[in-house]
Amino acid sequence: MPLVVLLGFFAWGAVKFLGVRTWIVVLIALFGFWLSDTFVAPAIESGTRSGVDIVNGSHD
């Protein structure tokens, strides 16, 4: 399952069941896109890949 789909389900659940406002979800997504164009992007990518590897159980 792609990470984007998983995050989409999480965002939907947060809006539906936790009462998080939709504009906050949109703001967080836009902030993520903005961060992907900064010097922090390699650290975010590395951390995301490590987290996905741990969840998937693939240790090289």
C-alpha positions as CSV (number, residue, x, y, z in Angstrom):
1,M,0.0,0.0,0.0
2,P,1.5,3.4,-1.0
3,L,2.4,5.7,1.9
4,V,0.2,8.4,0.4
5,V,-2.9,6.2,0.6
6,L,-2.1,5.4,4.2
7,L,-1.6,9.0,5.1
8,G,-4.9,9.9,3.2
9,F,-6.8,7.3,5.4
10,F,-5.2,8.8,8.5
11,A,-6.1,12.3,7.5
12,W,-9.7,11.2,6.7
13,G,-10.0,9.5,10.1
14,A,-8.6,12.6,11.8
15,V,-11.2,14.8,10.2
16,K,-14.1,12.3,10.6
17,F,-13.5,11.0,14.1
18,L,-11.1,13.4,15.9
19,G,-12.7,16.6,14.7
20,V,-9.6,18.0,13.0
21,R,-10.5,20.8,10.7
22,T,-10.1,20.1,6.9
23,W,-8.1,23.4,6.5
24,I,-5.5,22.1,9.0
25,V,-5.0,18.9,7.0
26,V,-4.6,21.0,3.8
27,L,-2.1,23.3,5.6
28,I,0.0,20.4,6.8
29,A,0.1,18.9,3.3
30,L,1.1,22.2,1.8
31,F,3.8,22.6,4.5
32,G,5.1,19.2,3.6
33,F,5.4,20.1,-0.1
34,W,7.2,23.3,0.9
35,L,9.6,21.4,3.1
36,S,10.4,19.0,0.2
37,D,12.0,22.0,-1.6
38,T,14.3,22.9,1.3
39,F,17.6,21.6,2.7
40,V,15.6,19.4,5.1
41,A,14.3,17.2,2.3
42,P,17.2,14.6,2.4
43,A,16.7,14.1,6.1
44,I,12.9,13.7,5.7
45,E,13.4,11.2,2.8
46,S,15.9,9.2,4.8
47,G,13.7,9.1,7.8
48,T,10.7,8.1,5.7
49,R,12.6,5.3,4.0
50,S,13.9,4.0,7.3
51,G,10.4,4.0,8.8
52,V,8.9,2.2,5.8
53,D,11.6,-0.4,5.9
54,I,10.9,-1.0,9.6
55,V,7.2,-1.3,9.0
56,N,7.7,-3.6,6.0
57,G,10.3,-5.7,7.9
58,S,12.9,-5.4,5.2
59,H,16.3,-4.9,6.8
60,D,19.3,-4.9,4.5
